[in-house]
Amino acid sequence: MKRQYWYVIIAYVIMQLSSIAGVPLLVFLGVGAHSHNAVEAASGYWAVISFSITFFLVLFFLRNDIKQRHERDRAPLSVAWVWAIGGFFLALFAQGIAANIEYRLFGIQAGSENTKTIIEIIRLTPALVIVTSVIGPILEEVIFRKIIFGTLYNKYNFLIAATISSLLFAVVHMELEHLLLYSTMGFTFAFLYAKTKRIFVPIFAHVTMNTFVVVMQTVFADHIEQIIKETDKMQFIFGGFSL
């Protein structure tokens, strides 16, 4: 693995652990004191700070890769954009299948506690949307697809490279009960990258999907809750009948 790739991974790990000291520091400085939950507000602000710094560090470490991005066998740009846009729908489809398997085989309820927590913090610190919708997905695709998957793919076949990188991607999200769900997402993004040899393809699909989830759970949260309530009522009324 290239030396600069190790720098990127180290920067990402430090960023993930930095909240241990960063959030208490912001609370001590009074950041988020206006909020009803100062710790959550401070964690949102720290995420914006730490992710932004890491993002620019990654751009610096990969400056040579950005200049020399003419990889052979890359998909034509027009084809790559088709895969990028279609990749969003493919990711949603894969996520839906994985969620159904988790529920029907293992009894794991749909919905992520991690996502719910992030949405709550976004309501306290709206700037966090930049991290969850743009910076976060870009960093994850660079690290888990370009660096980890790409390095393994040069030595092993797609299945081995995608499986290892996707499992690492899932573990980092720290919700082991949704290991299948996150691994499926990682596998989908790895497929998009391997298919086109262009990292912007899984980045676009990932960014679009995260943005879609954030919008649905913030802007349309009340409408979704009402639909769920109406569905529950219909199930109660027609529960004695089968089709």
Buried (B, 14 or more C-beta within 10 A) or exposed (E): EEEBBEBBBEBBEEBBEBBEEBBEEBBEEEBBEEBEEBBBBBBBBBBBBBBBBBBEBBEEBBEEBEEEEEEEEBBEEEBBBBBBBEBBEBBBEBBEEBBEBBEEEEEBEEEBEEBEEBBEBBBBBEEBBBBBBBBBBBBBBBBBBBBBBBBBBEEEEBEEBBBBBBBBBBEBBEBEEBBBBBBBBBBBBBBBBBBBBBBBBBBBBBBBBBBBBBEEBEEEEEEEEEEEEEEEEEEEEEEEEEE
